């Protein structure tokens, strides 16, 4: 004998209160979730930063439900009052909910039902799934995170430009392979960092356009049969449009991967800056010095002044690189449609953002604080053979000889100077003749 629960009989069960939904989502399953399973599944710790977005998203969704005739004005008012009250939930209160709810989405819905009543609060989730809800929250948070990182980058660029303006006269060797290459200025390096960082802003701006699309209305995977207005919700929440395919909207995290990739590139830029500064602050270079308030010392060696913030920044770039590999590994080979694996991507993305944002703030403080040792930079430049390319190019300009010949001539002069412990400035005319004798024997006076 089969039993068919018809719509009228289901409505009557709800009306007389036999159907009780507590916890919020466990309609089919009996009893409560095992406490150890709940602790293992819970994302409440990382969800704390999503609560404001979950509230705002629920407000917009509820307004749309009212406009579409799916809830009445009184129900909307009660839902919005409860959501407004939820904005004052403390961090401690939110964390205490970890023992009862799997995530912030379930906790917020339970809170609204508790304040607005089941007859109103129970309608807030109409035409919505946790699947489109969570990706909505993520997209709104990533939008704000992109903006925060862009401002932090631009503040750092401003600091670099200010110091570059001060350091035009700070002459120093420029390096390839960590060997003296050419003569330049400290400003040249600072402006190189600025250009790299401005490209990071360009990448983030491009990423923002793909993030700024609303998934809401996609429900669990196949949309909803209810008459929702996806474009209206997108407009209320400041999105430029919607993610059209409901499967893509609920299960894709490429926007999150792209965001994390952009942040990883920024962190790699910071790690290169940090490495330069660690080297240049060493006794062997002595080009820059960190002010006391930005340096650490040794527990045993009184003379030490260690660039620990820069070293940690260098290390944290590796951490971010590892986290990026982790979040990509989570998405790899997932079947289409939402899987709980994606929950882990939130924590990783939040960690990456925190590291990169804090590192940008720290690097700005370092750039503004470093002491530039112009005299030591100049001494290193004067002892260097890094002017050799300029000499070769002068020969090309003045004598019209082939660059490769000029390269050989100057190479012979540098080899002579180096073997005799002299700089190029120290060489006399006799030294130059001696250096070029082998070349003259081979070519005669063809090149003067």
Secondary structure as GFF3:
##gff-version 3
##sequence-region A 1 448
A	DSSP	alpha_helix	7	15	.	.	.	ID=ss1
A	DSSP	alpha_helix	35	41	.	.	.	ID=ss2
A	DSSP	alpha_helix	44	47	.	.	.	ID=ss3
A	DSSP	three_ten_helix	48	50	.	.	.	ID=ss4
A	DSSP	alpha_helix	51	67	.	.	.	ID=ss5
A	DSSP	alpha_helix	73	86	.	.	.	ID=ss6
A	DSSP	alpha_helix	91	96	.	.	.	ID=ss7
A	DSSP	three_ten_helix	97	99	.	.	.	ID=ss8
A	DSSP	alpha_helix	104	116	.	.	.	ID=ss9
A	DSSP	alpha_helix	118	121	.	.	.	ID=ss10
A	DSSP	alpha_helix	130	166	.	.	.	ID=ss11
A	DSSP	beta_strand	171	176	.	.	.	ID=ss12
A	DSSP	beta_strand	179	185	.	.	.	ID=ss13
A	DSSP	alpha_helix	186	211	.	.	.	ID=ss14
A	DSSP	alpha_helix	230	236	.	.	.	ID=ss15
A	DSSP	alpha_helix	246	251	.	.	.	ID=ss16
A	DSSP	alpha_helix	254	280	.	.	.	ID=ss17
A	DSSP	beta_strand	288	289	.	.	.	ID=ss18
A	DSSP	three_ten_helix	292	294	.	.	.	ID=ss19
A	DSSP	alpha_helix	308	331	.	.	.	ID=ss20
A	DSSP	three_ten_helix	340	342	.	.	.	ID=ss21
A	DSSP	alpha_helix	343	369	.	.	.	ID=ss22
A	DSSP	beta_strand	371	372	.	.	.	ID=ss23
A	DSSP	alpha_helix	374	383	.	.	.	ID=ss24
A	DSSP	alpha_helix	388	399	.	.	.	ID=ss25
A	DSSP	alpha_helix	403	419	.	.	.	ID=ss26
A	DSSP	three_ten_helix	424	426	.	.	.	ID=ss27
A	DSSP	alpha_helix	429	443	.	.	.	ID=ss28
###
